[in-house]
Amino acid sequence: MSNVLSTAPHRFAPTHARKPNGDVDARPWCQGFHAAMRLRLTAWTPLLDIRNINHGLLLPILLHCVDDQGRPLLGPPRKGRETEEFLRNAHTDIPDVVEAMRQYWMPTRYARAR
């Protein structure tokens, strides 16, 4: 993932499973991303702060995640057709937000490398 994002970010596309009805099932990929985040959760603090405008970069990923009790990580979704459509299509934003997060962290990564 890092190599593709470094050399050809436009080619990055997570592989998602399909649900029995044919819809994309982004949950396994998103749960894996969240599990990797939890390895260094304090490092993710800036993006987990809802006052940070960049917090929205995590939303298309975290809305597919559940906590240890199987509850939606971001709380229960609002009822309605718009929410259902948003949830069904949120996976399409994942490649863009992953690249945007890479750009967000880039100054920090270069500062550490010096």
N, CA, C and O atoms as a GROMACS GRO file, in nm:
protein
  456
    1MET      N    1   0.084  -0.118   0.000
    1MET     CA    2   0.000   0.000   0.000
    1MET      C    3   0.088   0.125   0.000
    1MET      O    4   0.065   0.218  -0.076
    2SER      N    5   0.189   0.124   0.085
    2SER     CA    6   0.278   0.240   0.094
    2SER      C    7   0.349   0.264  -0.039
    2SER      O    8   0.363   0.379  -0.082
    3ASN      N    9   0.394   0.157  -0.103
    3ASN     CA   10   0.464   0.170  -0.230
    3ASN      C   11   0.374   0.229  -0.337
    3ASN      O   12   0.415   0.320  -0.409
    4VAL      N   13   0.252   0.180  -0.348
    4VAL     CA   14   0.159   0.232  -0.449
    4VAL      C   15   0.128   0.378  -0.420
    4VAL      O   16   0.126   0.459  -0.513
    5LEU      N   17   0.104   0.413  -0.294
    5LEU     CA   18   0.073   0.551  -0.260
    5LEU      C   19   0.192   0.643  -0.287
    5LEU      O   20   0.173   0.760  -0.320
    6SER      N   21   0.312   0.592  -0.272
    6SER     CA   22   0.431   0.673  -0.296
    6SER      C   23   0.460   0.692  -0.444
    6SER      O   24   0.506   0.799  -0.486
    7THR      N   25   0.434   0.590  -0.523
    7THR     CA   26   0.472   0.596  -0.664
    7THR      C   27   0.357   0.625  -0.760
    7THR      O   28   0.378   0.690  -0.863
    8ALA      N   29   0.238   0.580  -0.728
    8ALA     CA   30   0.123   0.598  -0.818
    8ALA      C   31  -0.007   0.603  -0.737
    8ALA      O   32  -0.088   0.511  -0.746
    9PRO      N   33  -0.026   0.709  -0.659
    9PRO     CA   34  -0.143   0.713  -0.570
    9PRO      C   35  -0.276   0.699  -0.643
    9PRO      O   36  -0.373   0.651  -0.585
   10HIS      N   37  -0.283   0.739  -0.770
   10HIS     CA   38  -0.407   0.726  -0.847
   10HIS      C   39  -0.443   0.579  -0.873
   10HIS      O   40  -0.557   0.550  -0.909
   11ARG      N   41  -0.348   0.488  -0.855
   11ARG     CA   42  -0.374   0.345  -0.876
   11ARG      C   43  -0.419   0.273  -0.750
   11ARG      O   44  -0.460   0.157  -0.756
   12PHE      N   45  -0.413   0.340  -0.634
   12PHE     CA   46  -0.452   0.276  -0.509
   12PHE      C   47  -0.602   0.247  -0.509
   12PHE      O   48  -0.683   0.336  -0.532
   13ALA      N   49  -0.636   0.123  -0.484
   13ALA     CA   50  -0.776   0.083  -0.472
   13ALA      C   51  -0.782  -0.037  -0.379
   13ALA      O   52  -0.736  -0.146  -0.414
   14PRO      N   53  -0.841  -0.018  -0.260
   14PRO     CA   54  -0.852  -0.133  -0.169
   14PRO      C   55  -0.941  -0.240  -0.231
   14PRO      O   56  -1.034  -0.210  -0.306
   15THR      N   57  -0.912  -0.364  -0.198
   15THR     CA   58  -0.992  -0.476  -0.246
   15THR      C   59  -1.098  -0.507  -0.143
   15THR      O   60  -1.068  -0.540  -0.028
   16HIS      N   61  -1.223  -0.496  -0.185
   16HIS     CA   62  -1.334  -0.522  -0.095
   16HIS      C   63  -1.409  -0.648  -0.139
   16HIS      O   64  -1.417  -0.680  -0.257
   17ALA      N   65  -1.462  -0.717  -0.040
   17ALA     CA   66  -1.545  -0.834  -0.067
   17ALA      C   67  -1.683  -0.786  -0.114
   17ALA      O   68  -1.711  -0.666  -0.120
   18ARG      N   69  -1.766  -0.881  -0.146
   18ARG     CA   70  -1.905  -0.851  -0.184
   18ARG      C   71  -2.000  -0.919  -0.088
   18ARG      O   72  -1.974  -1.030  -0.040
   19LYS      N   73  -2.109  -0.852  -0.059
   19LYS     CA   74  -2.216  -0.910   0.022
   19LYS      C   75  -2.297  -1.004  -0.065
   19LYS      O   76  -2.286  -0.997  -0.188
   20PRO      N   77  -2.377  -1.092  -0.007
   20PRO     CA   78  -2.459  -1.183  -0.087
   20PRO      C   79  -2.548  -1.112  -0.190
   20PRO      O   80  -2.577  -1.168  -0.295
   21ASN      N   81  -2.591  -0.988  -0.159
   21ASN     CA   82  -2.677  -0.915  -0.253
   21ASN      C   83  -2.597  -0.843  -0.361
   21ASN      O   84  -2.655  -0.777  -0.447
   22GLY      N   85  -2.464  -0.855  -0.358
   22GLY     CA   86  -2.379  -0.793  -0.460
   22GLY      C   87  -2.320  -0.659  -0.420
   22GLY      O   88  -2.230  -0.610  -0.487
   23ASP      N   89  -2.369  -0.599  -0.311
   23ASP     CA   90  -2.313  -0.473  -0.264
   23ASP      C   91  -2.170  -0.494  -0.215
   23ASP      O   92  -2.133  -0.604  -0.173
   24VAL      N   93  -2.091  -0.390  -0.223
   24VAL     CA   94  -1.953  -0.394  -0.172
   24VAL      C   95  -1.956  -0.406  -0.020
   24VAL      O   96  -2.035  -0.339   0.046
   25ASP      N   97  -1.870  -0.491   0.034
   25ASP     CA   98  -1.856  -0.507   0.178
   25ASP      C   99  -1.718  -0.453   0.217
   25ASP      O  100  -1.619  -0.524   0.213
   26ALA      N  101  -1.715  -0.325   0.254
   26ALA     CA  102  -1.589  -0.260   0.290
   26ALA      C  103  -1.548  -0.289   0.434
   26ALA      O  104  -1.437  -0.256   0.474
   27ARG      N  105  -1.637  -0.348   0.512
   27ARG     CA  106  -1.610  -0.368   0.655
   27ARG      C  107  -1.478  -0.441   0.683
   27ARG      O  108  -1.401  -0.392   0.765
   28PRO      N  109  -1.448  -0.556   0.621
   28PRO     CA  110  -1.321  -0.624   0.655
   28PRO      C  111  -1.198  -0.537   0.631
   28PRO      O  112  -1.107  -0.533   0.714
   29TRP      N  113  -1.194  -0.466   0.518
   29TRP     CA  114  -1.078  -0.380   0.489
   29TRP      C  115  -1.071  -0.268   0.592
   29TRP      O  116  -0.963  -0.239   0.645
   30CYS      N  117  -1.184  -0.205   0.621
   30CYS     CA  118  -1.187  -0.094   0.717
   30CYS      C  119  -1.153  -0.141   0.858
   30CYS      O  120  -1.082  -0.071   0.931
   31GLN      N  121  -1.201  -0.258   0.897
   31GLN     CA  122  -1.167  -0.312   1.028
   31GLN      C  123  -1.016  -0.338   1.037
   31GLN      O  124  -0.955  -0.316   1.142
   32GLY      N  125  -0.957  -0.384   0.928
   32GLY     CA  126  -0.812  -0.406   0.925
   32GLY      C  127  -0.736  -0.275   0.937
   32GLY      O  128  -0.635  -0.267   1.007
   33PHE      N  129  -0.784  -0.173   0.868
   33PHE     CA  130  -0.722  -0.040   0.878
   33PHE      C  131  -0.730   0.010   1.021
   33PHE      O  132  -0.632   0.061   1.076
   34HIS      N  133  -0.848  -0.005   1.082
   34HIS     CA  134  -0.866   0.040   1.220
   34HIS      C  135  -0.779  -0.041   1.316
   34HIS      O  136  -0.724   0.015   1.411
   35ALA      N  137  -0.766  -0.169   1.293
   35ALA     CA  138  -0.679  -0.252   1.378
   35ALA      C  139  -0.535  -0.202   1.369
   35ALA      O  140  -0.465  -0.198   1.471
   36ALA      N  141  -0.490  -0.165   1.250
   36ALA     CA  142  -0.355  -0.110   1.235
   36ALA      C  143  -0.344   0.024   1.306
   36ALA      O  144  -0.240   0.053   1.366
   37MET      N  145  -0.447   0.105   1.301
   37MET     CA  146  -0.447   0.233   1.373
   37MET      C  147  -0.430   0.210   1.523
   37MET      O  148  -0.356   0.282   1.590
   38ARG      N  149  -0.499   0.109   1.574
   38ARG     CA  150  -0.497   0.084   1.719
   38ARG      C  151  -0.358   0.044   1.769
   38ARG      O  152  -0.330   0.055   1.888
   39LEU      N  153  -0.271  -0.003   1.680
   39LEU     CA  154  -0.135  -0.037   1.720
   39LEU      C  155  -0.059   0.086   1.770
   39LEU      O  156   0.029   0.074   1.855
   40ARG      N  157  -0.093   0.201   1.717
   40ARG     CA  158  -0.031   0.328   1.758
   40ARG      C  159  -0.139   0.436   1.768
   40ARG      O  160  -0.129   0.541   1.705
   41LEU      N  161  -0.240   0.409   1.846
   41LEU     CA  162  -0.357   0.496   1.853
   41LEU      C  163  -0.322   0.639   1.895
   41LEU      O  164  -0.382   0.734   1.845
   42THR      N  165  -0.226   0.655   1.984
   42THR     CA  166  -0.191   0.792   2.025
   42THR      C  167  -0.136   0.873   1.908
   42THR      O  168  -0.153   0.995   1.904
   43ALA      N  169  -0.071   0.808   1.814
   43ALA     CA  170  -0.020   0.878   1.696
   43ALA      C  171  -0.134   0.931   1.609
   43ALA      O  172  -0.118   1.029   1.537
   44TRP      N  173  -0.249   0.864   1.616
   44TRP     CA  174  -0.364   0.904   1.537
   44TRP      C  175  -0.450   1.010   1.606
   44TRP      O  176  -0.550   1.055   1.549
   45THR      N  177  -0.413   1.050   1.726
   45THR     CA  178  -0.492   1.145   1.804
   45THR      C  179  -0.534   1.269   1.725
   45THR      O  180  -0.650   1.309   1.734
   46PRO      N  181  -0.445   1.333   1.647
   46PRO     CA  182  -0.490   1.452   1.574
   46PRO      C  183  -0.609   1.426   1.482
   46PRO      O  184  -0.701   1.508   1.474
   47LEU      N  185  -0.609   1.314   1.413
   47LEU     CA  186  -0.720   1.285   1.321
   47LEU      C  187  -0.842   1.231   1.394
   47LEU      O  188  -0.952   1.233   1.339
   48LEU      N  189  -0.826   1.184   1.515
   48LEU     CA  190  -0.940   1.135   1.593
   48LEU      C  191  -1.011   1.248   1.667
   48LEU      O  192  -1.121   1.229   1.719
   49ASP      N  193  -0.950   1.365   1.672
   49ASP     CA  194  -1.009   1.482   1.737
   49ASP      C  195  -1.114   1.542   1.644
   49ASP      O  196  -1.082   1.593   1.537
   50ILE      N  197  -1.241   1.538   1.686
   50ILE     CA  198  -1.349   1.587   1.600
   50ILE      C  199  -1.342   1.737   1.575
   50ILE      O  200  -1.408   1.788   1.485
   51ARG      N  201  -1.261   1.809   1.652
   51ARG     CA  202  -1.243   1.953   1.628
   51ARG      C  203  -1.146   1.978   1.514
   51ARG      O  204  -1.139   2.089   1.461
   52ASN      N  205  -1.071   1.878   1.474
   52ASN     CA  206  -0.976   1.888   1.364
   52ASN      C  207  -1.054   1.868   1.234
   52ASN      O  208  -1.118   1.765   1.215
   53ILE      N  209  -1.049   1.966   1.146
   53ILE     CA  210  -1.123   1.957   1.020
   53ILE      C  211  -1.085   1.833   0.940
   53ILE      O  212  -1.167   1.782   0.863
   54ASN      N  213  -0.964   1.784   0.957
   54ASN     CA  214  -0.919   1.665   0.886
   54ASN      C  215  -0.974   1.535   0.944
   54ASN      O  216  -0.953   1.428   0.887
   55HIS      N  217  -1.044   1.543   1.056
   55HIS     CA  218  -1.108   1.426   1.116
   55HIS      C  219  -1.199   1.356   1.014
   55HIS      O  220  -1.211   1.234   1.016
   56GLY      N  221  -1.260   1.433   0.928
   56GLY     CA  222  -1.349   1.377   0.826
   56GLY      C  223  -1.283   1.277   0.734
   56GLY      O  224  -1.351   1.196   0.671
   57LEU      N  225  -1.150   1.282   0.725
   57LEU     CA  226  -1.079   1.186   0.640
   57LEU      C  227  -1.099   1.044   0.688
   57LEU      O  228  -1.097   0.951   0.608
   58LEU      N  229  -1.118   1.026   0.817
   58LEU     CA  230  -1.136   0.891   0.872
   58LEU      C  231  -1.279   0.838   0.859
   58LEU      O  232  -1.302   0.717   0.868
   59LEU      N  233  -1.374   0.927   0.838
   59LEU     CA  234  -1.515   0.886   0.843
   59LEU      C  235  -1.552   0.775   0.744
   59LEU      O  236  -1.620   0.681   0.785
   60PRO      N  237  -1.512   0.781   0.616
   60PRO     CA  238  -1.552   0.672   0.526
   60PRO      C  239  -1.498   0.536   0.567
   60PRO      O  240  -1.551   0.433   0.527
   61ILE      N  241  -1.392   0.536   0.649
   61ILE     CA  242  -1.335   0.411   0.698
   61ILE      C  243  -1.401   0.370   0.829
   61ILE      O  244  -1.449   0.258   0.844
   62LEU      N  245  -1.403   0.463   0.925
   62LEU     CA  246  -1.454   0.429   1.058
   62LEU      C  247  -1.603   0.398   1.060
   62LEU      O  248  -1.649   0.325   1.148
   63LEU      N  249  -1.678   0.450   0.964
   63LEU     CA  250  -1.822   0.420   0.967
   63LEU      C  251  -1.851   0.275   0.932
   63LEU      O  252  -1.963   0.227   0.953
   64HIS      N  253  -1.752   0.205   0.878
   64HIS     CA  254  -1.766   0.062   0.850
   64HIS      C  255  -1.715  -0.026   0.965
   64HIS      O  256  -1.723  -0.149   0.959
   65CYS      N  257  -1.664   0.038   1.070
   65CYS     CA  258  -1.604  -0.036   1.181
   65CYS      C  259  -1.700  -0.053   1.298
   65CYS      O  260  -1.790   0.028   1.320
   66VAL      N  261  -1.677  -0.160   1.372
   66VAL     CA  262  -1.756  -0.186   1.493
   66VAL      C  263  -1.661  -0.201   1.611
   66VAL      O  264  -1.543  -0.233   1.594
   67ASP      N  265  -1.715  -0.178   1.731
   67ASP     CA  266  -1.633  -0.194   1.851
   67ASP      C  267  -1.629  -0.340   1.893
   67ASP      O  268  -1.679  -0.427   1.822
   68ASP      N  269  -1.569  -0.367   2.007
   68ASP     CA  270  -1.553  -0.505   2.054
   68ASP      C  271  -1.685  -0.575   2.082
   68ASP      O  272  -1.690  -0.698   2.085
   69GLN      N  273  -1.792  -0.498   2.101
   69GLN     CA  274  -1.924  -0.556   2.125
   69GLN      C  275  -2.008  -0.563   1.997
   69GLN      O  276  -2.126  -0.599   2.001
   70GLY      N  277  -1.948  -0.527   1.884
   70GLY     CA  278  -2.019  -0.533   1.756
   70GLY      C  279  -2.106  -0.412   1.728
   70GLY      O  280  -2.185  -0.414   1.634
   71ARG      N  281  -2.092  -0.305   1.807
   71ARG     CA  282  -2.170  -0.183   1.786
   71ARG      C  283  -2.093  -0.091   1.690
   71ARG      O  284  -1.970  -0.091   1.690
   72PRO      N  285  -2.166  -0.013   1.609
   72PRO     CA  286  -2.098   0.080   1.518
   72PRO      C  287  -2.002   0.171   1.596
   72PRO      O  288  -2.040   0.232   1.695
   73LEU      N  289  -1.880   0.179   1.549
   73LEU     CA  290  -1.776   0.257   1.617
   73LEU      C  291  -1.815   0.404   1.630
   73LEU      O  292  -1.782   0.467   1.730
   74LEU      N  293  -1.884   0.457   1.531
   74LEU     CA  294  -1.924   0.597   1.534
   74LEU      C  295  -2.065   0.617   1.588
   74LEU      O  296  -2.122   0.726   1.574
   75GLY      N  297  -2.121   0.515   1.648
   75GLY     CA  298  -2.257   0.524   1.699
   75GLY      C  299  -2.356   0.479   1.594
   75GLY      O  300  -2.320   0.457   1.478
   76PRO      N  301  -2.482   0.466   1.635
   76PRO     CA  302  -2.582   0.418   1.539
   76PRO      C  303  -2.605   0.519   1.427
   76PRO      O  304  -2.610   0.639   1.452
   77PRO      N  305  -2.618   0.471   1.305
   77PRO     CA  306  -2.642   0.562   1.193
   77PRO      C  307  -2.784   0.620   1.201
   77PRO      O  308  -2.875   0.557   1.256
   78ARG      N  309  -2.800   0.738   1.145
   78ARG     CA  310  -2.934   0.798   1.137
   78ARG      C  311  -3.021   0.714   1.046
   78ARG      O  312  -2.972   0.649   0.954
   79LYS      N  313  -3.148   0.714   1.072
   79LYS     CA  314  -3.243   0.640   0.990
   79LYS      C  315  -3.272   0.720   0.863
   79LYS      O  316  -3.270   0.843   0.864
   80GLY      N  317  -3.300   0.649   0.757
   80GLY     CA  318  -3.344   0.716   0.635
   80GLY      C  319  -3.270   0.670   0.511
   80GLY      O  320  -3.163   0.610   0.517
   81ARG      N  321  -3.333   0.700   0.399
   81ARG     CA  322  -3.281   0.659   0.268
   81ARG      C  323  -3.147   0.724   0.236
   81ARG      O  324  -3.059   0.658   0.180
   82GLU      N  325  -3.129   0.852   0.270
   82GLU     CA  326  -3.003   0.920   0.241
   82GLU      C  327  -2.887   0.853   0.314
   82GLU      O  328  -2.779   0.835   0.258
   83THR      N  329  -2.910   0.817   0.440
   83THR     CA  330  -2.804   0.750   0.518
   83THR      C  331  -2.773   0.615   0.457
   83THR      O  332  -2.656   0.579   0.443
   84GLU      N  333  -2.875   0.539   0.420
   84GLU     CA  334  -2.853   0.408   0.358
   84GLU      C  335  -2.771   0.421   0.231
   84GLU      O  336  -2.680   0.342   0.206
   85GLU      N  337  -2.803   0.521   0.149
   85GLU     CA  338  -2.730   0.541   0.024
   85GLU      C  339  -2.585   0.584   0.053
   85GLU      O  340  -2.492   0.537  -0.012
   86PHE      N  341  -2.568   0.673   0.150
   86PHE     CA  342  -2.434   0.716   0.187
   86PHE      C  343  -2.350   0.597   0.233
   86PHE      O  344  -2.236   0.581   0.190
   87LEU      N  345  -2.407   0.515   0.321
   87LEU     CA  346  -2.334   0.399   0.372
   87LEU      C  347  -2.301   0.300   0.260
   87LEU      O  348  -2.194   0.240   0.260
   88ARG      N  349  -2.394   0.284   0.167
   88ARG     CA  350  -2.372   0.190   0.057
   88ARG      C  351  -2.260   0.237  -0.037
   88ARG      O  352  -2.193   0.154  -0.099
   89ASN      N  353  -2.240   0.369  -0.047
   89ASN     CA  354  -2.143   0.422  -0.142
   89ASN      C  355  -2.018   0.482  -0.078
   89ASN      O  356  -1.928   0.526  -0.150
   90ALA      N  357  -2.009   0.484   0.054
   90ALA     CA  358  -1.895   0.547   0.122
   90ALA      C  359  -1.762   0.483   0.084
   90ALA      O  360  -1.658   0.548   0.087
   91HIS      N  361  -1.765   0.356   0.049
   91HIS     CA  362  -1.640   0.288   0.012
   91HIS      C  363  -1.570   0.353  -0.106
   91HIS      O  364  -1.448   0.342  -0.121
   92THR      N  365  -1.646   0.422  -0.190
   92THR     CA  366  -1.585   0.486  -0.308
   92THR      C  367  -1.494   0.602  -0.269
   92THR      O  368  -1.408   0.643  -0.348
   93ASP      N  369  -1.512   0.656  -0.149
   93ASP     CA  370  -1.427   0.766  -0.101
   93ASP      C  371  -1.296   0.718  -0.039
   93ASP      O  372  -1.205   0.798  -0.019
   94ILE      N  373  -1.287   0.590  -0.008
   94ILE     CA  374  -1.170   0.539   0.065
   94ILE      C  375  -1.038   0.564  -0.009
   94ILE      O  376  -0.944   0.611   0.055
   95PRO      N  377  -1.025   0.537  -0.138
   95PRO     CA  378  -0.896   0.565  -0.202
   95PRO      C  379  -0.855   0.712  -0.189
   95PRO      O  380  -0.738   0.741  -0.164
   96ASP      N  381  -0.949   0.804  -0.204
   96ASP     CA  382  -0.917   0.946  -0.195
   96ASP      C  383  -0.878   0.987  -0.053
   96ASP      O  384  -0.785   1.065  -0.035
   97VAL      N  385  -0.950   0.934   0.048
   97VAL     CA  386  -0.916   0.975   0.185
   97VAL      C  387  -0.785   0.912   0.231
   97VAL      O  388  -0.714   0.972   0.311
   98VAL      N  389  -0.753   0.793   0.184
   98VAL     CA  390  -0.624   0.732   0.219
   98VAL      C  391  -0.511   0.818   0.163
   98VAL      O  392  -0.413   0.844   0.233
   99GLU      N  393  -0.523   0.861   0.039
   99GLU     CA  394  -0.420   0.948  -0.020
   99GLU      C  395  -0.417   1.082   0.053
   99GLU      O  396  -0.308   1.136   0.077
  100ALA      N  397  -0.532   1.137   0.089
  100ALA     CA  398  -0.536   1.264   0.162
  100ALA      C  399  -0.471   1.249   0.300
  100ALA      O  400  -0.404   1.341   0.347
  101MET      N  401  -0.492   1.135   0.366
  101MET     CA  402  -0.427   1.113   0.495
  101MET      C  403  -0.275   1.102   0.477
  101MET      O  404  -0.199   1.151   0.560
  102ARG      N  405  -0.233   1.039   0.370
  102ARG     CA  406  -0.090   1.031   0.341
  102ARG      C  407  -0.032   1.171   0.327
  102ARG      O  408   0.074   1.201   0.382
  103GLN      N  409  -0.101   1.257   0.254
  103GLN     CA  410  -0.057   1.395   0.237
  103GLN      C  411  -0.059   1.470   0.370
  103GLN      O  412   0.030   1.551   0.398
  104TYR      N  413  -0.160   1.444   0.452
  104TYR     CA  414  -0.171   1.508   0.584
  104TYR      C  415  -0.051   1.475   0.671
  104TYR      O  416   0.005   1.562   0.737
  105TRP      N  417  -0.010   1.347   0.670
  105TRP     CA  418   0.100   1.303   0.756
  105TRP      C  419   0.237   1.331   0.696
  105TRP      O  420   0.337   1.325   0.767
  106MET      N  421   0.244   1.362   0.568
  106MET     CA  422   0.374   1.379   0.500
  106MET      C  423   0.466   1.478   0.571
  106MET      O  424   0.583   1.445   0.591
  107PRO      N  425   0.423   1.598   0.609
  107PRO     CA  426   0.516   1.688   0.678
  107PRO      C  427   0.572   1.629   0.807
  107PRO      O  428   0.688   1.653   0.841
  108THR      N  429   0.492   1.553   0.879
  108THR     CA  430   0.537   1.490   1.003
  108THR      C  431   0.642   1.383   0.972
  108THR      O  432   0.743   1.372   1.041
  109ARG      N  433   0.618   1.305   0.868
  109ARG     CA  434   0.712   1.198   0.833
  109ARG      C  435   0.846   1.256   0.788
  109ARG      O  436   0.951   1.203   0.825
  110TYR      N  437   0.843   1.363   0.709
  110TYR     CA  438   0.968   1.422   0.663
  110TYR      C  439   1.042   1.490   0.776
  110TYR      O  440   1.165   1.490   0.777
  111ALA      N  441   0.970   1.548   0.871
  111ALA     CA  442   1.034   1.612   0.985
  111ALA      C  443   1.109   1.510   1.070
  111ALA      O  444   1.218   1.538   1.120
  112ARG      N  445   1.050   1.390   1.086
  112ARG     CA  446   1.116   1.284   1.164
  112ARG      C  447   1.239   1.229   1.093
  112ARG      O  448   1.334   1.187   1.158
  113ALA      N  449   1.237   1.229   0.961
  113ALA     CA  450   1.346   1.170   0.884
  113ALA      C  451   1.473   1.256   0.887
  113ALA      O  452   1.583   1.206   0.862
  114ARG      N  453   1.459   1.382   0.918
  114ARG     CA  454   1.576   1.472   0.920
  114ARG      C  455   1.663   1.451   1.038
  114ARG      O  456   1.765   1.519   1.053
   0.00000   0.00000   0.00000
